């Protein structure tokens, strides 16, 4: 009975977070439910403590994986074709360029590799979703993940106003401004809000670019899981046995994040099998379901996290690395847009 009551409490706290995020002001600012879920969980965990009977309901990893599979249903390939090859090319160049720079920067700043992986994915791909997907691929520390998510959400807010201002100052047209916004703002909600500040055409272009980066999420998670399997197998004991320098296919499969297959399958199903008219009708519902599972995950993470763990040297370094990497992302993406515009044309 108590275990079932734990689920009721978890859902109740999550619905409070969703109600706060549903406020018009929060929507206009692009602040998503997950940040309120995390804050509510952190507040309860660190001020009152979490009873043992609630803990069985805190299955954050499972909630995240369900949310990520549902995310695949909203990544529809026909949207990506609206900007054609140039939008996809921009996303590929930006994602891999920014990810490599961010990871290199973290290594230079002596940030541990687990944190570096999650931070690099958050900055370069699609913010919260990329961070949680990477955490799933490497079985990352939930405390580090919650810190990265907090950084993503906090930095996204000023960018809602900064990016349209800079785009107009530089003199970018609506499509190029949207491409810049979609490639640099880290959460989908904030992308929509930022694009809308500039105008409807910029908003549409920004969402398309962000969607194309979302597609790369599955590929990135797959590559990261392979890399992590090789990294962890070298000279380390895994389940009591020492593997050779090169891990076996079985080890790679065991460590491979299976939700990536669900993400890809859902995306292909909703892109090429389900009728577009039916897909459009279901899209809002699917997005709400996706948001619910992510919100449950971050309420769980908050309840499992001790706030004192945030106040350490590694997290302070991570904040500096995130801000530098995001600045690089803004400049690098703008240069890529100008280059592609001059060579191909948006």
C-alpha positions as CSV (number, residue, x, y, z in Angstrom):
1,X,0.0,0.0,0.0
2,X,2.8,2.4,0.9
3,X,4.6,1.7,-2.4
4,X,1.4,2.6,-4.3
5,X,1.1,5.7,-2.2
6,X,4.6,6.7,-3.2
7,X,3.5,6.8,-6.9
8,X,0.6,8.9,-6.0
9,X,2.8,11.4,-4.2
10,X,5.2,11.4,-7.1
11,X,2.4,12.1,-9.6
12,X,0.9,14.8,-7.3
13,X,4.2,16.7,-7.0
14,X,4.7,16.4,-10.8
15,X,1.3,17.8,-11.5
16,X,2.1,20.8,-9.3
17,X,5.2,21.4,-11.4
18,X,3.1,21.0,-14.6
19,X,0.6,23.5,-13.3
20,X,3.3,26.1,-12.5
21,X,4.9,25.6,-16.0
22,X,1.5,25.9,-17.6
23,X,1.2,29.5,-16.5
24,X,1.3,31.9,-19.5
25,X,4.3,33.8,-18.2
26,X,6.3,30.6,-17.9
27,X,5.3,29.5,-21.4
28,X,6.2,32.9,-22.8
29,X,9.7,32.6,-21.2
30,X,10.1,29.0,-22.5
31,X,10.6,27.6,-19.0
32,X,9.7,23.9,-19.2
33,X,8.1,21.7,-16.6
34,X,11.3,19.7,-15.9
35,X,13.0,22.6,-14.1
36,X,10.0,23.0,-11.7
37,X,9.9,19.2,-11.2
38,X,13.6,19.2,-10.3
39,X,13.3,22.2,-8.0
40,X,10.3,20.8,-6.1
41,X,12.1,17.4,-5.7
42,X,15.3,19.2,-4.5
43,X,13.3,21.3,-2.0
44,X,11.6,18.4,-0.4
45,X,14.7,16.2,-0.4
46,X,16.9,18.8,1.2
47,X,14.5,20.5,3.6
48,X,12.3,17.7,4.8
49,X,13.9,14.5,3.6
50,X,12.4,11.6,1.6
51,X,10.6,8.8,3.5
52,X,11.7,5.2,2.6
53,X,8.3,4.3,1.4
54,X,8.4,6.8,-1.5
55,X,11.8,5.6,-2.8
56,X,10.6,2.5,-4.7
57,X,8.5,4.9,-6.9
58,X,11.6,7.0,-7.9
59,X,12.4,5.1,-11.1
60,X,13.9,8.1,-12.8
61,X,15.9,6.0,-15.4
62,X,12.7,4.2,-16.5
63,X,10.7,7.4,-16.8
64,X,13.5,9.1,-18.9
65,X,13.7,6.2,-21.3
66,X,9.9,6.2,-21.8
67,X,10.0,9.9,-22.4
68,X,12.8,9.6,-25.0
69,X,11.0,6.9,-26.9
70,X,7.9,9.2,-27.0
71,X,10.2,12.0,-28.2
72,X,10.9,9.9,-31.3
73,X,7.2,10.2,-32.3
74,X,7.5,14.0,-32.6
75,X,10.7,13.9,-34.7
76,X,9.1,13.6,-38.1
77,X,11.4,13.5,-41.2
78,X,9.1,15.6,-43.5
79,X,9.7,18.6,-41.2
80,X,13.4,18.2,-41.9
81,X,12.9,18.4,-45.6
82,X,11.4,21.9,-45.4
83,X,14.9,23.4,-45.2
84,X,16.3,20.6,-47.3
85,X,19.9,19.4,-47.2
86,X,21.2,22.7,-46.0
87,X,19.3,22.5,-42.7
88,X,20.5,18.9,-42.1
89,X,24.1,19.8,-43.1
90,X,24.1,22.7,-40.7
91,X,22.9,20.4,-37.9
92,X,25.5,17.8,-38.6
93,X,28.4,20.4,-38.7
94,X,27.2,22.2,-35.6
95,X,26.4,19.2,-33.5
96,X,29.7,17.4,-34.1
97,X,31.8,20.6,-34.1
98,X,30.3,22.0,-30.8
99,X,30.3,18.6,-29.2
100,X,34.0,18.0,-29.9
101,X,35.0,21.5,-28.7
102,X,32.9,21.2,-25.5
103,X,34.4,17.8,-24.7
104,X,38.0,19.1,-25.4
105,X,37.3,22.1,-23.2
106,X,36.1,19.9,-20.3
107,X,39.2,17.7,-20.6
108,X,41.4,20.9,-20.5
109,X,39.5,22.1,-17.4
110,X,40.0,18.7,-15.8
111,X,36.3,18.0,-15.5
112,X,35.5,14.3,-15.1
113,X,34.6,12.5,-18.3
114,X,31.1,11.5,-17.2
115,X,30.2,15.1,-16.6
116,X,32.0,16.1,-19.8
117,X,29.9,13.7,-21.9
118,X,26.6,15.0,-20.6
119,X,27.6,18.6,-20.8
120,X,28.9,18.3,-24.3
121,X,25.7,16.6,-25.5
122,X,23.5,19.2,-23.8
123,X,25.3,22.1,-25.4
124,X,25.6,20.7,-28.9
125,X,22.5,18.6,-29.6
126,X,19.2,19.4,-27.8
127,X,19.7,20.3,-24.2
128,X,17.7,18.3,-21.6
129,X,16.9,15.4,-23.9
130,X,20.5,15.0,-25.0
131,X,21.8,15.2,-21.5
132,X,19.4,12.5,-20.3
133,X,20.0,10.3,-23.3
134,X,23.8,10.5,-22.7
135,X,23.3,9.7,-19.0
136,X,21.4,6.6,-20.1
137,X,24.0,5.6,-22.6
138,X,26.9,5.8,-20.0
139,X,24.8,5.0,-16.9
140,X,25.7,8.5,-15.6
141,X,25.4,9.9,-12.1
142,X,21.9,11.4,-11.6
143,X,23.3,14.2,-9.4
144,X,25.6,15.4,-12.3
145,X,22.7,15.1,-14.7
146,X,20.4,17.2,-12.6
147,X,23.1,19.9,-12.4
148,X,23.5,19.9,-16.2
149,X,19.8,20.2,-16.6
150,X,19.6,23.1,-14.2
151,X,22.4,24.9,-16.2
152,X,20.6,24.3,-19.5
153,X,17.3,25.7,-18.2
154,X,18.9,28.7,-16.5
155,X,21.0,29.7,-19.5
156,X,18.1,29.3,-21.9
157,X,16.0,32.0,-20.3
158,X,18.3,35.1,-21.1
159,X,18.9,33.6,-24.6
160,X,15.2,34.0,-25.4
161,X,15.7,37.8,-25.5
162,X,19.4,37.9,-26.4
163,X,19.3,35.9,-29.6
164,X,16.5,37.8,-31.4
165,X,18.2,41.1,-30.4
166,X,21.6,40.0,-31.8
167,X,20.0,38.5,-34.9
168,X,18.4,41.9,-35.7
169,X,21.5,43.8,-34.8
170,X,23.6,41.7,-37.2
171,X,20.9,42.0,-39.9
172,X,20.0,38.4,-40.4
173,X,16.9,37.6,-42.4
174,X,14.1,35.6,-40.8
175,X,15.2,32.2,-42.0
176,X,18.8,32.7,-41.1
177,X,17.8,34.1,-37.7
178,X,15.6,31.0,-37.1
179,X,18.5,28.7,-38.2
180,X,20.8,30.5,-35.7
181,X,18.2,30.3,-32.9
182,X,17.4,26.6,-33.5
183,X,21.1,25.7,-33.6
184,X,22.0,27.5,-30.3
185,X,19.1,27.5,-27.9
186,X,19.2,24.3,-26.0
187,X,15.5,23.4,-25.3
188,X,12.6,23.0,-27.7
189,X,10.3,25.2,-25.6
190,X,12.8,28.0,-25.4
191,X,13.5,27.6,-29.2
192,X,9.8,28.2,-30.0
193,X,9.7,31.2,-27.6
194,X,12.9,32.7,-29.0
195,X,11.9,32.3,-32.6
196,X,8.5,33.8,-31.9
197,X,10.1,37.0,-30.5
198,X,11.7,37.5,-33.9
199,X,8.7,36.4,-35.9
200,X,6.6,33.5,-37.2
201,X,9.0,32.7,-40.2
202,X,12.0,32.6,-37.8
203,X,10.0,30.5,-35.4
204,X,9.2,27.9,-38.0
205,X,12.8,27.8,-39.3
206,X,14.2,27.4,-35.7
207,X,11.9,24.5,-34.9
208,X,12.9,22.7,-38.1
209,X,16.6,23.1,-37.3
210,X,16.0,21.9,-33.7
211,X,14.1,18.9,-35.0
212,X,17.0,18.0,-37.3
213,X,19.3,18.1,-34.3
214,X,16.9,15.9,-32.3
215,X,17.2,13.3,-35.1
216,X,21.0,13.2,-34.4
217,X,20.2,12.3,-30.8
218,X,19.8,8.6,-31.5
219,X,23.0,8.5,-33.6
220,X,25.0,10.4,-30.9
221,X,23.7,8.1,-28.1
222,X,24.7,5.1,-30.1
223,X,28.3,6.4,-30.8
224,X,28.7,7.5,-27.1
225,X,27.6,4.1,-25.8
226,X,30.2,2.4,-28.1
227,X,32.9,4.8,-27.0
228,X,32.0,4.3,-23.4
229,X,32.1,0.5,-23.7
230,X,35.6,0.7,-25.1
231,X,36.7,3.2,-22.5
232,X,35.4,1.3,-19.5
233,X,36.7,-2.1,-20.6
234,X,40.4,-1.0,-20.7
235,X,42.0,-2.4,-17.6
236,X,38.8,-2.3,-15.5
237,X,36.8,-5.1,-13.9
238,X,33.2,-5.4,-15.0
239,X,30.9,-7.7,-13.1
240,X,33.9,-9.4,-11.6
241,X,35.7,-10.2,-14.9
242,X,38.4,-8.4,-16.7
243,X,37.8,-7.9,-20.4
244,X,40.3,-7.5,-23.1
245,X,41.2,-4.0,-24.5
246,X,38.5,-4.4,-27.1
247,X,35.1,-5.2,-25.6
248,X,33.0,-8.1,-27.1
249,X,29.9,-7.5,-29.1
250,X,28.0,-8.9,-26.2
251,X,29.4,-6.3,-23.8
252,X,28.6,-3.5,-26.3
253,X,25.0,-4.8,-26.7
254,X,24.6,-5.1,-22.9
255,X,25.7,-1.5,-22.5
256,X,23.9,-0.2,-25.6
257,X,21.0,2.1,-24.5
258,X,18.0,0.1,-25.9
259,X,15.8,3.2,-25.8
260,X,17.7,4.5,-28.8
261,X,16.1,1.7,-30.9
262,X,12.7,2.7,-29.6
263,X,13.4,6.4,-30.4
264,X,14.4,5.5,-34.0
265,X,11.5,3.1,-34.5
266,X,9.0,5.6,-33.2
267,X,10.4,8.3,-35.5
268,X,10.3,6.0,-38.6
269,X,6.8,4.8,-37.7
270,X,5.4,8.3,-37.4
271,X,7.3,9.6,-40.4
272,X,6.6,7.0,-43.0
273,X,3.8,4.6,-41.8
274,X,1.2,6.5,-40.0
275,X,-1.0,8.8,-42.1
276,X,0.2,12.4,-41.8
277,X,-3.4,13.7,-41.0
278,X,-3.7,11.2,-38.1
279,X,-0.1,12.0,-37.1
280,X,-1.0,15.7,-36.8
281,X,-4.0,15.0,-34.7
282,X,-2.0,12.9,-32.3
283,X,1.0,15.2,-32.1
284,X,-0.2,17.4,-29.2
285,X,-1.2,14.4,-27.1
286,X,2.1,12.7,-27.7
287,X,4.0,15.8,-26.7
288,X,2.0,16.1,-23.5
289,X,2.7,12.4,-22.7
290,X,6.4,12.9,-23.4
291,X,6.4,16.0,-21.2
292,X,4.7,14.0,-18.4
293,X,7.3,11.2,-18.4
294,X,10.2,13.7,-18.4
295,X,8.6,15.6,-15.6
296,X,8.2,12.4,-13.5
297,X,11.8,11.6,-14.2
298,X,13.1,15.0,-12.9
299,X,10.8,15.0,-9.9
300,X,12.4,11.6,-9.0
301,X,15.9,13.0,-9.6
302,X,15.2,15.9,-7.4
303,X,13.9,13.7,-4.6
304,X,17.0,11.5,-4.9
305,X,19.5,14.4,-4.9
306,X,21.2,16.1,-2.0
307,X,21.7,19.8,-2.7
308,X,25.1,19.8,-1.0
309,X,26.5,17.7,-3.8
310,X,26.0,20.7,-6.1
311,X,28.4,22.8,-4.1
312,X,31.7,21.2,-5.2
313,X,34.7,22.2,-7.3
314,X,33.7,20.0,-10.3
315,X,30.3,21.6,-10.6
316,X,31.8,25.1,-10.5
317,X,34.2,24.1,-13.3
318,X,31.2,22.6,-15.2
319,X,29.4,26.0,-15.0
320,X,32.4,27.8,-16.5
321,X,32.8,25.1,-19.2
322,X,29.1,25.3,-20.1
323,X,29.1,29.1,-20.5
324,X,32.3,29.0,-22.6
325,X,30.9,26.1,-24.7
326,X,27.6,27.9,-25.2
327,X,29.4,31.1,-26.3
328,X,31.4,29.0,-28.8
329,X,28.2,27.4,-30.0
330,X,26.7,30.9,-30.7
331,X,29.7,32.1,-32.7
332,X,30.4,28.8,-34.5
333,X,26.8,28.3,-35.6
334,X,26.6,31.8,-36.9
335,X,29.8,31.3,-39.0
336,X,28.4,28.0,-40.3
337,X,25.2,29.7,-41.3
338,X,27.0,32.5,-43.2
339,X,29.2,29.9,-44.9
340,X,26.3,27.7,-46.0
341,X,24.3,30.8,-47.1
342,X,27.2,32.0,-49.3
343,X,27.9,28.5,-50.8
344,X,24.3,27.1,-51.2
345,X,21.9,29.8,-50.0
346,X,19.1,29.4,-47.3
